[in-house]
Amino acid sequence: MKKASLRFRIILTVGIAALVSWSVATGIAWYRIRNEINAILDTQQLIFAQRLADSDIESMLRRGQILFSPEISKKLEYERLIDKEALAFAVFDLSFEPLLNDGLYGLMEFSGDDLLRWASDIPLFNMNIWRIAVIGAGDGRHLIAVAQHLDYRSRIAGELIRVQCIPWLIVYPLLIGMIALMVNREFKPLHTIAAGLKNRSPRDTTLLDSETVPGEVRPFADALNELFLRISDSFSRERRFISDASHELRSPLAGLRVQAEVASLSGNDSEAGKKALDNLITGIDRTSRIVEQLLVLSRIDAMSELEEIGVIDWERLLRSVSQDCAGAAREKNITLSLDITDNPVTDGSEFLLSLMIRNILSNAVSYIPAGRTVTVHLDNRNVIVEDDGPGVGDEFIAYLGERFFRMPGNRQKGSGLGLSIVKRIAALHGMDVVFMNIPSGGLRVTVALA
């Protein structure tokens, strides 16, 4: 089932919320208005009843009619013109016998309990509900009852609510329209972004302008920008990899072709043919190492975060890598030793960290003269690999770790990628790698553990 658009849901939610809020406010207003109307009209009933009580009841009874002052008569007549149920009057004796009424709704019959109760809601004839005010007359021999139909009060309250509702019903569609316009305007930057992304070239990693979008949408735009940065970085690494691979493989492949041609042209010269084939094998081995290192570098370059993270036992890792490199060290009569003073616990990829240490040790074993020493130190903060070889010229220290950098005049069969892999693995783990010459001779590589 297709979900309704966010814009429609916002407008619908706000519209319903406004309607519910207005309904609650109207209910509260209805309750308050009824209370206020009851208070006002109760006071009016008491005033009329008091005026009747202060009148000459005996004279009224003799005449058979209720007499009011001109002011009361005029007001009563006005009320009756508005609604004949506004007020009803009756006079009773102390035994609750009706003596006189207004001739309209004053023909009321009450029980003693009803008449002695102020402001009671009493069902009278036709099962209608009246609100009754009863007081004693000034002569002490009569009771005055003033009644008002509750429907009259309800109609007044309803009329006030209706007057309030009409403007609201007119304004409500305008409110919904304004909300719709506002939502459309606020969503316009999203439509602009969507249109731009739809027409964007796959390799276009230009960042979005997140300052022009609403604050609620800015995290989305920022996340897209972070994605574009990662894609841009990935494209850069891809271009660099292709450039490096084509540059570094061009010479070995050309050399392989030359050696193959020499071997094919050697004819019966077995010595020349054997030498050409040996050179061909050496070139193939070097090319294989370059390709292998390029593939490793490409894999770790593509990582934005570590995979298969675990707790690293550095002592065990260093002993394992040292054993792997021991064979190459023995071939050159190089002493490979461990100096472990602590065993820090860190998190990381054991495979990548083993590869990092192996490359550092292999680099040291490969580039120092035979009969020298390589020492691996481990403390609670660092892994340090030192050798007592000739070191590196100070002018070249800054270039260590750059891709395909090889020391001028160096005849070792390296690809120039080993230390680049070391620096990339360290960066993935949040570690720092520092290269420096030892004053007494040799090179020190320090890996500061994160």
N, C-alpha and C positions, 0 to 999 in steps of 0.2 A: 504493500500500500504506500502510495506516494505521500510523503509528509508535506503539510502545508508550509508555504514560505515563511521565513522568519518575519518578514515585513507584515504579512497578514496576521500572524500570531501576535505580534506586538500590538497592532492596532486593535485586534479583537480583545486582547487581555486588558489593555488600557480602557477600551470602551466598556467592557463588563465591569471593571473595577470602578469606573466613574458612575455607572448605573447603580451598582450595589451601594457605593458610598452615598449617592443621592437618596436612595431608598432608605438607608439607615438614618440619614439626616432628616428626611421627611417624617419618618416614624417618630424620631425624638421630638421634632417640631410639633407633630400632632399631639403627642402626649403633653408637652409643655403648654401648647395653646389651649387644650381642653382644661387643664388645671387653671390657667389664667382666666378663661371665660367663666368657669365655675365660680372662681373667687369673685369676679366682677358682678356676675348675675346673682350670686348669693347675697352680695351686699345690696344689690338693687331690690331683691325680694324683701330683705329685712327693712329697708327704708320704706317700701310700700306698706308692709305690715305695720310698721311703727306709726306711719301716718294714719292708717285705719284705726289703730289702737287709740290714738290721740283724738279721734273724731267723736262726735256725739252719737254713740251707738244707739241709744234709746230713740233718738229722733229719726235715725235711719230706719229703725225697725217699724216705727209708726208710719213712716212714708212708704216703706216697702222698697227702698232703693238706697244704694250707697252713694253718699255725697263726698266729693273731693274738693280740695281747693282748686282754683282755676289753673295753677301751674301743674298740679298732679293730673287733673282732668285732661289738659292739653297733651301732656307727655304720654298718658295712658292711651289716648286716642291715636297718637302717632305710632305707638308700639303696636296697637291693634291693626292699624293700616298696613304695617310691615308684615305682621304675622299674628293671626288671631289666637295662636297658641302661646304668645309671648308671656302672658300672665293670666291667672284665674284667681278669684277672691271668694271667700265665704266667711260667714260669722256663725259661731256655734255657742251654745250655752255651756255651762260647766259640766253638764251631763252628756255633752257631745251630741246634742240634738241640733241639726242645722236650722238656723233661724233666717238667714239671708245670704244671697249669693249674687254674683254679677250677671246672672242670667245666661251665661254662655257656657263656660267650663267650670263654673263655681258650684255645680250640683254634686258636691263631693261627699262621700260618706266615709268616715274614718272610724277605726277602733280607737279605744282610749290610748293604747300603747303607741299607735301610729301618730296621734296628735301630740303626744308628749315627747316625741322624738324629733329633734331638729335635723333638717336636711336629709330626710330619709328618702329612699327611692321606693315609692309605693305603687304597686299595680292597682289601677283604678278601672273604671269602665272601659270596655273595648280592649282590655289587657294592655293598655298603653302605660308607659312609665313616666311618672311625674316626680318633680323634686319639690318638696313641701317645706315651707317655713311656718311655724306656729308660735304665736306669742299671746300673752294675756292682754286683754283690753285694759284701759286705764281705770274703768269703773270696777274692776275686779270681778265682774259677773259674766264676762264673755271671753271667747277665744277667737282670735283672728288667724285665718289660714290663707297663705299666699302660695300658689302652686305655679310651676312652670314645666312644660313638657320637655323631656330630655332630648327628644328629636330636634327641638328648636335649637338647643345648644350644639348638638352634633352638626346641624346644618351650618351654623355659624362657623364652627371649626373647619368643616369641610370646605366651605366657601373660601376661607383664608388659605387653606392648603391648595385649593384649585388655582387661586390667584397666584400662588407661588409656583405652581407646576407649569403654568402656561409659558412663562418666560424660559423656564428650564427646557421644556420640550422644543422650544424654538432654537435655543442655544445649543442643545445637545448635538444635532447633526453638524452644526458649525464646528463644535469642539472636535468631533470625529474627523471632519474634513481637515482641520488645522493639524491634528495629530498625524493624519496620513501625509500631508504635505511636509511636515517636519521629518517624519521617518524617511520619506523619499529623498529629502535633501541630505539627511545624514548618511543614507546608504549610497549616495552618488559617488563618493570616493571609492567605495568597494566596486561599483560597476566600472569605474575608470581603471582600477587595478586589474579587474577581470578582463576587460577589453585589451589592456596592454599586454597582459600575460598570454592571452589567446593569440595575439599577432606577433609575439616575440619570437625571435630566432632561437633555436635550441641552444646555441652557444652564446647567446646574449646573457651575461650575468650582471648587467647594470643593476645597482641597488634601487629599491623603491624609495620614494620620498615619504617616509613614515610620519613626517611632521604635519602633513595635510589631512591625515585621517583622524577620526575621533579617538579619544583616549582608550575607549574600550576595544577598538580594533587595532590599536598600535602594537600590542604584543603579537598579533597575527602577522602584521607587516614586518616587525622585527625578526620574527621566526623565519619568514620568507627570505629576508636579507641574509640571515645567518646561513640558510640553505644555499643561497646564491654564492656566498663567500666560500662555502665548502666545495660547491661545484666548480667555482673559478679556480680554487686551489687544486682541485682534482684535474681540471683541464691543464693547468700550468705544469703539474707533475707529469701528466701524460705527454705534453709537448716536450718537456725536458727529458723525459725518458726516451722518447723517440729520437730526439736530437742526439742525446748521449750515446744511445745504442748505435745509431747510424754512424756517428763519428768514430766510436771506439772499435766497431766491428769492421769498418772499411779497411783499415790497415791490415789487421790479421787475415781477413778474407783475401785481400790482394796478395798478401804474403803466401797464403796457402796455394793460391793459383800459380804464383811464380814457382814455388817448390814443386808443385805437380807438373808444371811444364818442364822444369829442369829434369825431373825424374823421367819424364817421357822422352826427352831428347838425349838422355845419357847413353842410350843404345847399349853397346857392349861394355861400357865403362862402369863396372860394378861398383867401384869405389865412389864415383860421383853419384851414381844412382842411390847407393846406400845413404850417403850423406844427405841427399835431397829428401829421401824418405824419412830420415831421422828428424830433419828440420820440419818436415810436414807434420809428423807426429807431435813434435813440440808445439808447433803452431796450433794444431787442433786442440791440444791440452789447454793452451793459454786461452783460445777462443771459448772452449767449454767453461773455463773458470769465469771468464767475463760474462758469458750468458747466464751462468748459475748465479753470480753475484747480482747481475741486473734483475733477474727474476725475483731474488730475495728482496732487493731494494724496492722493486715495483710493488711487491706485496705489502711491505711495511709502510711504504709511502701512501698506499691506498687506505690505510687504517686511520680513522679519526679517533678511535678509542681502542683500548685493549680488549682482547678476547681471552676467555679461559683464564681469568685472574685467580690466583691462589696465593697461599702463604709461602714465602721463599725461605728455605733453609740455606743461607749463604755459605756456611761451612761445607755442607754436603755438595752444593753446586760447584764451589771452587775446586774441591777435591776431584769431582767428576770431570770437570773441564781440563784440569791439570793432567789427569791420566790420559785424556784424549790427545793432548799435545805432547805427551812425554816421548812418543816415538820420534816425532820430527826433531825434538830437542836432542835426543840421543844421537841421531844421525850427524849432528853438528857438534857433538860433545858439549852441549850447553846444559848447565845446571839449572833445573827448574825447582824452586822451593816455595813453601807456603809459610807465612808468618801470621797466625790467627790469634788475636788477643781478645776478640769478642765475637758473638754470633747474633747480629741484629736481626730483627724480624720485620720484614716488609711484605707488601702485597705486589704482585706483578705476574707476568707471564714467564714461567720457568724456561720455556723453550727459547723465547726471545732473549732473555737475560743470559742464558747459556751461550747463545750465538754471539752476543755482545762480548762476553769475556773471552770466548774462543778466538774471536777476531783480534782482540787486543793482544792475547798471548801469541797467536800465530804471526801477527805483524812483528812483535818483538823478536821471536825466534828466527824469522826470515831475514830480518834486516841487521842483526848484530853479527859480528864475526864469530867464528867457531871458538869454542872453549870459554865463552863468557857465561854470565849468570843472569837469570831472570827471576825476580822475587815478587810474589803476590802477597800484599799485606791486607788484612781485614780487621777493622776496628768497628766501633758502634756507629760510625757515621760514613765511612768511606771504604771503597775498594781501590787499592793503589797497586799498579803494576810498574815495577822499576827494572831497568836493565843497566848494565855497565858498558854498553856499546859506545860508539862515537857521538851519539845524540843527533840532533838536527840543527842545521844552521838557524840562527835566531831569525833571520829574514824569512824563513820558511815555516816557522811555528804557526803563524796565523793561517796558513793554508792547509794545515793538517785537518782532515775531515771533509775537505771539499771533494766533490766527485771527480774521479779520474786523475786526481793530483798524484804525481809520482816525483820523487826527488830527482833533480837533474843528475845525470851520470849514474843513476841506480840501475844495476843490471838484473835485479831480482825479477822473477816472473810474476809480478802482481798485476791486479787489474786497476788499482787505485780506488777501489770501492769499499774496502774493508772498514776503514775508519769512518766513512760516510754512513755505513750501516750502523756502526757503533753509536754515532751521534743521533741518528734517527731513533734507534731503540731507546736510548737514554731519554730523548725528548718525550717519547710516548709514555714513559714511566715518571716523567717530571723530575728527572735527574740531570745533573750537570756533568759535563766531561771537560777536564782541563788538561792540556798538554804543556809540559815545561821541561826544559833541560835541567839536568842535575849538575851543580857546579863542579863536582868531582868527575863528571863524565857520565853520559847515559841520558836516557829519556824517562820521564815519569808521567804516567797517565793516571789521573785521579778521577774516579767516578764517585760523586757525592750522592749518597743514597737519599731518596726522598723521605 
